[in-house]
Structure formats: C-alpha cells, structure tokens
C-alpha cells in the first residue's frame, strides 16, 4: 500500500472512530449487560424461571378464562407471546371487529400477564432494569425513530471503522498482535493495546456492526422496496416476509361453544416433540370464522433453524395450514433466524453469553484506547495550545461520561432492589440523573487518571454491595441459591462479585504514567526535540 492510500485510510479510520466513539461505548457497555436481560429482570422481580426455559409452558385455557373475566373478547384478534425467559407473557388484543360492540370492546389493549398469579401489568409497570439496559443499547429512550436510526448509523460507521482499521494494520497485523510494550510512552501503550484487543474482538465486533446496522436501519433499506415492489403497502411486505398473516373477515355468527385453546397448542406439542411454542394467534375470537395459529421453534440443539406453524379452524378443528420445522424451512427462515441468533447470542447457553459479555467489555476498551491514541498523538508543540486545550476538554468529557456508566449501573441494581415495585419513570430518572451528576463531577475534576481509577473503585465497591442488598431484601443469599430454581439470582450476584474483584484488582495495578522519564531517555540519544509532556491519560476500561 502506498503512503497516500495508507494516509487516507488512516484518517478515515480515525475520524469515523472519533465521531461515533461515545455512542459506541454506550452501545457495547449496555449491550454486554443485555445478554443477561432476562436474568436481571427476574432477579429484580424475584420471579424466577428455569435456566434456558423457552416458549409458552403454561396452560392457555386458564389464561383465556382470566382474560374473559375482564374483557369482552368477541371479535378480537388476540396474540399471546413469550419473547423472554420470564414468568410473564405479553398479551396483545385488537379492538373488536363487531360494529355493534360496546365502546370498551372497541379499545385495543397490550399488557403482561403473570402465568402463576394471573395478575396483569402495563408495559410501564412491568419495566425492569434489564429492559432499560437492553433498550439503552439501541438508544430507544430517544423518541422513535431517531434513537433507532442514530444507533443504526453508529453501527454502520463502526463497520466502516473496522474495515479501514483492518486495511491500515494489515501488513503488520500478526506481528503487532504479539507486541506489547508496557514501559514505553503512552501513545505506544495505547496503540499496542488497541491493536491486540481489537484483533481479539474483531469477529465479534464485525458481527455486531453488521447485524446492528441491519436491525436499526432495515426500515430505511426496505422503504424503496415497499414503494416500488409492494405498491406502498407495508402489510404486503410483512406478509411476503412471513412476519404477519392477513386475518379472515368477521362472520358475525357466534360459536355455541368456544373450543379449548390449550387443545390446539397441545396438538402442536404432540406433533413435534420438544417444540417451544413462542406465539399463539387467535383471530375473530368467538366467531364462526375464528382461527387459531400456533407458532414455535425447535430447540437449537435439535435444529438451528426450525420454525413450526400450525393453523386451525377453531369451529371444526380442521388444520388449515402447516409448516413442518424439520422439512419446510426456507432460505428466508434461515436468514431471519441467523441474524437474530448471532446478535442475541442465545443459541449456546450461558457459556456463549458470558464470552460475548467479556468481548463486549473488551470492545469498550478498544474504543476508549482509540480515543486516547487520538489525544496523545495531538499533544505536541506543533499543535496550537488552543487546539490542545480543546482536545483535552473533549476527551475529558468523553472519558467521564463513558466510565461513569460502570458505577451508575451497579448503583441502579441496588436502587431497583431496595425500591421493590418500580416503573419506567423511576428507572429512567434514577439512572440518567445519577449518571449526569457523577459525569459532571468527574468532568469538573479534569483528570482522566483520577476519573478512571475512582470509577473502577466506585463500581467495585458498589458491585460488592449488590449481592448483599439482594440477600437482605429477598433472603436469596448467593451461597443458598446455587440450585436450578434460583440459579438466575445466583448468577447475577456472582456476576457482580467477579466484576468487582477484577475492577478492584485493576484499581490497585493502575499507576499514574509520566512520560517525562521516557522523554529524558529519548533526549540523550536523539537530537530531535522532545514532545511536550503528555498529560495523564492512563485509562483502563
């Protein structure tokens, strides 16, 4: 590669990385915790399920009886889904299609239902810290669709930074991977760490850049197709992608007896052993045209892509449509499942999710070290003092905002546990206000070394308190919860204990790096002017 091409790629890599660095750090940090979204949610609510439990396991007839006591169901389309490993299932009911229905029946509804107690909760009431961290990792707190598009663009530019970074380091990518010089000057240390850890996490980062951009920007990519291939109809596109089906029209003839919904679900379980039922769709409830569609998936250890569909005419019980998960999976099924599975990392148990969690934190370090390389490279006399002050202030804000995520996340675990019943406003207000105040304090300190060291200490100290608070509030002490029923509680407690031990170890290992000694050694052996003393920038994520 000639010098001109190298310089172009290098500057493209630097500029694209700097622009997205803060947003990308938030995405990877909160995304790492999102691998354990369900465990965090169940730990907070103390509604534990079996590890790896998937699909709708509860009897559906009592659920329907509970709904019929509180709602007029005739003529509605009802969807029951279990998207997460929680006791609660989500219920989505459309307005009744009956033109003579009461005003109450003409209102749709969405809520969560606890399959043990049959209590119902709105989305705001069912909000958890796990859901908050999951949604923060794609900026869902920013009004739709701007947050989604922002996170998608960050992912897209991250992909661009990855490609240009590979091209820049390609000639020496193997030799640089084995090079680490801890006694060298700061720029060398950060460059070595950035290159080595970047190579380790490269496949992981590439996967999440591609899938993240796809999920968040797919609406923009699909818009031309909707306009020209589907005559502007989004519903036609969804039907073609098998993401929805067109319900039959209401016949305005009530059934004499409503058939057992659990019976239809059981037929699917009997037909395909080990099937995990994920969705149940009921169209035109109670009408002669009533249809029941059962959807499910095979366990990943049976078949990586195994989507099952069984559709019934509720009145006669006849099977209207069937999709065999062993024989009838299409290319479309494979693509959709593949993209979702590699992004969520949920196809190989806790082992893969723990590895993904660690790689996510490593990615945070790679992002942070890239910013510090940028700062240190501009700390020289040839750069105007005004520009150097601006660069220092910018990186100080960046480091403060990013690193305070660690202690604030730990503190939020304690807050939601002590508070007990929390809603969306409590979680949002506590997290964002605390994050803002702590960030402002470290910005005021104007010392990257201080920010890094004491964010690690704060996060470690608060992290050790998390399992203690859980034990006091719930009685589920981690040494007593090492069993299958309470494993999720044990896992979250141990996650914080391990994180706290590691960050405390790093805290004691951190020493303030001073390049003056190194510069004096260089001055003895070189006639070139020594760079201005580099300000303390030792940050370890």
N, C-alpha and C positions, 0 to 999 in steps of 0.2 A: 504494500500500500504506500503510495507516495505521500509526502508531507502535507500537501494541500487536502487530499481526501481525509487523511488522519485528523487534521485540524478541524475540518468541517464536522466530521462525526463526533469528535471530542466535544466541541462546543454545543452541538445538538444534544448530546447526552447530558451535558452539564445543565443547559438551560431547561430542557424538558424535566429533568430531575428536580431542579430547584423550584420550578413553578408548582409542581404537584406535591412537594415533599411533606408539608404539614397535613394535607388531606390524606395522603397515602399512609402516613404514620397512624392516623386515627383509624383508617380502614383496617390495617393489619393488626393493630393492637386490640381493638374491639372485636374484629373478626376472629382473632385467636380464641377469645372467650366465647364467641358464638358457637364454636364447635361443641360446647357443653351447655348450650341454651336450655335444653330440657332438664338437665341435672340442676342447673341454677334455679330454674322456675320451681321444680319440685322441692328443692332444698328450702326455698323461701316460703312456699305454701305448706310444707310438710304433708304433701300429698304424693307419696312415693309409689312408684310402679316397679315392675321387674326390669332389670337391666336388659336392654335390647328388645324390649316388648314393642311390637309394632302392630298396627292395624286395629280395627274395631273388635274387641273381645266381648263386650257386654251384650246382654240380651237386649234386642232392639224393641221388643214389644212393651216392656215397662217404660222405656223412653218415650214411645209414641203415646202410651196412656198418660204419662205425665204432661206431655205437650197438649193433649186433647182437653185436659182439665183447665188449662189457662188460655187456650186459643181456639178459635173456630178454624178448623183445618180444611174444610171442604173447598175444593177448587184451587188449593195452593200447590205450588211446587216446593218440595222440601228436600234439602240436602243435608245429610249428616256426614261429617268428615272427621278423621283423626289424623292430623298432619304431624303431631309431635307426640313424643313418648310421655304423655300426661294422662291423668285420670279424666280430664275434661275433654269432651268432644265439642266441635263447633256445629251449631245449627243455623242454617240459613233458610228462611221461609220467605217466599214472594207473597205479594198481595193476592188475594183470591181472584180468580178469573170470573167468578159468578157476578154478573151485572146486578143481581138483586142482593148481594152480600151487604152486611152491615158495615158501617164506617170503620169499626175496629178491624173487621176481616179484610178491609181494603188496604190495610197497612202492612208492609213487609216488616221483617224483623231478623236481626242477627244477634246471637248471644252464644255463650258457652254453657254447657250442662255437665255437672259433676255426675258421673255414672254410678257413684256409690251413694250419694245423698239426694240426687236429682235436684239440687239447688242450681239456680241459673245465675249467670253473671254477665254483665255487659262487657264489651271489649275493654272499656276504661277500667272497670272493676277487676278484670282478670289480668291486668297488665302486671308484668313482673320485671325484675332487673335483667333477667335473661332475655326477655323480649326487647327491652330497651337497648342492651348492648348489641343484640342482633340487628336491630333497625338502625342504630347509630352507624354500623359499619357500612351502610349504603346511604347515609345521610337522610333517612326517612323523616327526621324531625324538621327538616326544611320543607316548606309547603310543596306538595306534589304539583307538577312533576319535576320541579327544579332540583330538588335533592337527588332524585334518581339520575337525572341527566348529568349532574355535577359528578357524582360518584362514577358514572359510566365514562365520562370524559377523563377523569383521573386515571381510571383503569386503562383507557386507550393510550394516554400519554405515557403511562408506566410501561406498557408493551413497547412503545417506541423507545423509551429509555433502555429497556432490556436489550433490544436488538442492537442499538447503537453501542451500548456498553460491551456486548459480545464482540462486535467488529473492532472496537478500539483495543480490546485486550487480547484479541485472537492470537496474535503471533507469540505472545508470552503467557497465555492463559494457564498452561500447565506449570511452567517454572514459577510464575508468580503465586500460584496456589500454595506452593510449599515454602514460600518466603514470608517470614515474619521477623521484624527487627524491633523488638520492644525497647531497645536502648537508643534508637535513632530519634530524629526530631519528630515533632508532632505530625507534620504532613506525611512523613513516611509511615508512621504507625497507623494513621487513619487509612492511608492508601492500601497498605498490606491487609488490614482487617476488612476493608471494603471489598477488595478483590477476592480474598479467600472465602469469606462468608457469602459473598454474592454468588460465587461458583457453587458452593454447597447448596444454597437455596434456589438455584437457577430454575430447575424443572418446576418446583413448587410455585415460584413467583410467575413463571410463564403461564402455567395453567390458570392461575387466579387472575392474571391480567386479561387473558382471552375470555374466560367464562364471565368475569365481572363485567367487561365491556359488552358482552353479548346480552346478559340479563338486563342490564340497565339501559342499553341503547337499542334493544330489539324493536321498540315501538317506532323509533326513527328509521330503522332499517326496513321495517315492514310497511311503512307508510306508502312508498311508491307502488308496492305490490297490491296493497288494498285499493289504491286509486285506479290502477290500470288493469289488474288481473281479476279483481273481485268487485268491480263497479262501485267502489267506495263503501262496500259493506264489510264492516269488521266481523260481523257474525259469520259471514261466509268463510272468511279466513280461518276463524276458530273452528268451524265445522270441518274444514279441509285438514287442519292440523289435529283433529280429533281432540280438541280441548273442550268442546261442548257439543251437545246434540239439540236438535230442534224438538221441543215438546209438542205432543199432539194437542189439537184443539179440545176444549171442554165440550162434552156431550150433553150436559145439563140433565143427566139421569143418575140419581144417587144409587150406589150399590146397597143391596139389602144388608150385607154383612161385609165389614172390612176384613180382608184376609190378613193372616199373620205376616208381618214384615220380617220377623226373625226366621220364619219358614223359608222365605226367599234367600236370605243370607246363608242359611244352613245348607241349602241346595248347592250354593257355590262352594262352600267349605267341603261338602261331601264329594263334589265333582272333581275338585282339585285339592289334593291333600296339602296341608301346610300353607294354604293361601292366606295372605294377610289382607283383610278387607280394609280398603282405605276410604272409599266413598260409597254412600248409598243415596241414589236419586229417586225421589218419588214425584211423579208428575200427575197433576189433577187428582189430588188426594180425595178419596171417597166417591169419585165419579166412575161411570161405566168405562170411560176412556183411561182410567188410572193405569199408569205404567210404573214398574219398579226396575231400576237398573242398578246392579251391584258391580262395583269395580274393586279390583285388588291386584296385588303383586306377589310374585313368588319370592321367598327368602333369597338373599343374594348368594348364599352358599349352594342353593339349588340351581339358580339360573340368574345371571347378572341382569338380563332384561327379560322379564316375564310378566307382561301386562294381561290381566284377565278381565273380561266383561261378560256379564250375563244379564240379559234384559227380558223381563216378563210382562205379559198382560195380566194385570192383577185380578181381573174378574174371572178368567178361565184358568189362570196358572200356566198358560202356554208360553214356551220360550220363543221370543221374537227375534233375538239376536244373540250371537255367542262369539266370543273371541278366546280361543284356546291359548293360554300363555306358553305352552310348550311348542306349538306348531305355527301360530299365526302372527308372530311378532314381525313387524315391518322395519324397514330402514328408518322410517320416521320415529318409531318407538325407540330404536337403538340410539338415535341421535339425541332425542329429548332426555332419555334416561341417563345416557353417558355424561352429558353436560351437567345435569343436576347432581349426579352421584359424585363426580370428581370435584365439584365445587364444595359440596357439603361434607365430603369425606366420611360418609356414614355407611360404607359398604364393607368395612373390615373391622368393626368393633372398636373398642376403646384404644387398642394399640395404634391404629392409624390416626385416630383423632388426637392422641397425645403427641405423636410425631408431627402432625400438622400444627398443633398448638406451639410446639417448640420452634418449628420452622417459621411460623408467623412472627414469633418474638425475634428470631434471628433476622428476619426481613426488616423489622423495626430498627435493629442495629445497623443494618446495611444502609437504610435510608438516612439515619442520623449521621453515620460516618461520612456519607457522601456530602452532606451539608457542611460538616466540619472541614472536610478537604477543601471545599469551595472557600470557606472563610480563611483558613490558614494560608492558602495559595495567594490570597489577596492582601496578606499582612506584610507588605514590603514597602520600602521607601519610594519606589516608583509610582505607587498608588497614592493619590492625594489624601491628605489627612481627613478631609471632609467625607470622602468616599469610604475610608476605613471605619470612621465612626458610624456611618450608616450601616455598613456591613455587620459590625459588631452588634449594633442595636437590633438589626433584623434577626440575626442568629440567636441573640439573647431571648427575644420574644418567641422564636420558633422552639428553642430548647425548653423554655419554661412551660409553654402550652402543651408540648408533647409529653414531657417527662412527668408532669403532674397527673397525667392520666392514671398512673400506677397507684399512688396513694389514694386518689379520689375513688377509684374503682373498689379498692379494699374497704374504704370507709363507707361506701354505698352498700356493700354487703352487710355491714353491721347495722346501718340505718334501717334497711328494709326488714331485717330480722327483729330488731327491737320494736319497730313501729307496728309490726303484725299485719293487719289489713291495710294495704296501700293501694293507691290507684295511680293512674298515669301521671297526673299533675304532681303528686308527691315525688315520684321517681325523677321526673324531668327537672323539677325545681331544685331538689336536693343536689342532683348530680351537676347540673350546669352552673348553679350559683356557687357551689363549693369549688368547682373546677376554675371558675372565673376568679374567685378570691385568692386561691392558692397560686394561680398563674400570675396574678398581679403582684403578689408578694415576691416571687422569685424574679419577675421582671424588674421590680424595684431594686433587688439586690445586685443586679448586673454582674453576675459571676457564674459562668457556665459550670465551673468545677463545683461550686457550692450547690448550685441547682441540682446537678446530677447526684452528688453524694448524699444530699439530705432528702431528695425524692426517694432514693433507694432505701435510706434509713427509715423514713416515714412509712413507705409502702411495706417494708419488712415488719416494722413494729405493729402497724395496724393489721397486717396479714396474720400475725400470730394470734391476734385477739379474735379474729373471725371464728375459728372453731370453739373458742371459749364462750363467746356470746351464743353460738348455736347450742352448745351444751347447757348453758344456763336457761335459755329461753325454752328450748324444746325437750331437754333431757336426753337428746341423742348425742351423747359424748362419742367422739370418734372411735375410742377403743371399745365401745359397746355396740357400735353399728356396723361391725365387719360381718355382715350377713347379706344374703341376697335381697331381703325385703328393704333394708335401709342402706344398701350399697351406695345409692346416689348421695345420701347425706355424708357418708364416709368419704366418698370420692372428692366432694367439694372441700371438705375440711382438710383432707390431705393435700389437695392441690395448693391451698394457701400455705400450708406448713412448708411444703417443698419450695414454693416460690419465695417464701420469706427467708428460708435458710440460704438459698442461692443468692438472693439480693443482699443479705447481711454479709455473706462471705465476700461478695464483690465490694461492698462498702468498706470493709477493712483492708482490702487489697488496693483500693484506689489511693494513689499518691498524686499530689499536685505536680504536674510536669512542667519543668522550667527549661526552655531551650537555650538559656544563656550559656550554660556549661558546654553544650554541644557546639554553639556558635564560636566560643572561645577556642575550642579544639580545631574547628574548621579554619579559623583565622590564622593559626600557627602554620598551617600547611597550604594556605591559598592566599593569593594577592587580591582575590575578588572581594568586594565589600560585603560585609556580613549583613544579612537581612535584619530589619528591625525586630526587636524582641517580640516574639509571638505571645499574645495574651493567652491566659489559661483557657484551654478549650477541651480539657480531658473529660469526655462524656462517654459513659458506657451505658448502653440501653439494657 
